[in-house]
Amino acid sequence: VHFEGGPEVGARAVLWSRTALRVMELLERREGVHTQASLYDFARAVRWSEVVASEQQTLSVGAVLSLDRARASGKMRAGDWVCRSCNALVFASKDECYQCGEPRDADTAA
């Protein structure tokens, strides 16, 4: 499901979604993040003070750096696919990318 809105809309989505899934927001995008070190450098460059209100709040940063690594780690399961538009890893049950809305096609099957 994709929707747009401010923080209040996001809070309502979390409150009323009744799902174990998280509501995610794309904060930044960068090409060339291929290693653990470059991922951490990228995460350090994000303006976190614009995202979290205090140092008591926490969040999680995750990434899939390669299809081979995703498969080996068990994060990619049979049928999952990579979006040809934004390179997001998408669950097999989805017909369009959660991140950009690009529809799945025959070439995106894992």
C-alpha positions in Angstrom: 0.0 0.0 0.0 1.3 3.4 -0.9 0.0 6.7 0.5 1.3 10.2 1.0 0.8 12.6 3.9 2.5 14.3 6.8 3.5 12.9 10.2 -0.1 12.9 11.4 -1.2 10.7 8.5 1.8 8.4 9.1 1.0 8.1 12.8 -2.6 7.2 11.9 -1.4 4.6 9.5 0.7 2.9 12.1 -2.1 3.1 14.7 -4.9 1.7 12.5 -3.0 -0.7 10.2 -3.2 -3.6 12.6 -0.3 -5.3 11.0 3.1 -6.4 12.1 4.7 -4.7 9.2 6.4 -1.3 9.7 5.5 1.9 7.9 8.6 2.9 6.0 9.7 6.3 4.7 12.4 6.8 2.1 14.8 9.4 3.6 17.7 9.4 1.3 18.9 7.6 -1.8 22.5 7.3 -3.0 24.3 5.4 -5.8 27.5 3.5 -5.1 26.7 2.0 -1.7 28.2 -1.4 -2.1 30.0 -2.2 1.1 29.3 -2.1 4.8 31.6 0.9 5.2 29.9 2.9 2.5 26.5 2.1 4.0 27.6 3.4 7.4 29.1 6.5 5.7 25.8 7.1 4.0 23.8 6.6 7.2 26.1 9.1 9.0 25.4 11.7 6.3 21.6 11.7 6.8 20.2 14.7 8.7 18.8 12.6 11.6 17.8 15.7 13.6 15.1 16.3 11.0 13.8 12.7 11.4 13.9 12.0 15.2 12.8 14.4 17.9 15.2 13.3 20.6 18.2 11.1 21.3 15.9 8.7 23.2 14.1 7.7 19.9 15.7 4.9 18.0 15.4 3.6 14.4 16.7 0.8 12.3 18.7 1.2 9.0 18.8 -1.7 6.6 19.9 -2.4 3.1 20.3 -5.2 0.6 23.7 -4.6 -1.0 23.7 -7.5 -3.5 21.3 -10.2 -4.6 23.9 -12.9 -3.8 24.3 -11.6 -0.3 20.5 -11.3 0.2 20.1 -14.9 -0.9 22.9 -16.2 1.2 21.7 -14.4 4.3 18.2 -15.7 3.9 16.7 -12.2 3.5 15.7 -13.0 -0.1 13.3 -15.8 -0.5 12.2 -17.8 -3.6 10.1 -15.5 -5.8 11.3 -12.2 -4.3 12.3 -9.8 -7.0 14.3 -6.6 -7.5 12.6 -3.6 -8.9 14.1 -2.5 -12.2 13.4 1.1 -11.5 14.7 1.7 -8.0 16.5 -1.6 -7.1 14.3 -2.3 -4.0 14.0 -5.9 -2.9 10.3 -6.7 -3.2 8.4 -9.7 -1.7 7.2 -12.4 -4.1 3.6 -11.7 -3.1 3.7 -8.1 -4.4 2.9 -7.2 -8.0 4.3 -3.7 -7.7 7.3 -2.2 -5.9 6.5 -0.8 -2.5 9.0 1.9 -2.9 8.3 3.4 -6.3 5.2 1.7 -7.5 6.8 0.1 -10.6 4.8 -2.9 -11.7 6.5 -6.3 -11.7 7.4 -7.9 -15.0 8.7 -11.2 -16.2 12.3 -10.0 -16.1 12.2 -9.1 -12.4 11.6 -12.6 -11.1 14.4 -13.7 -8.7 
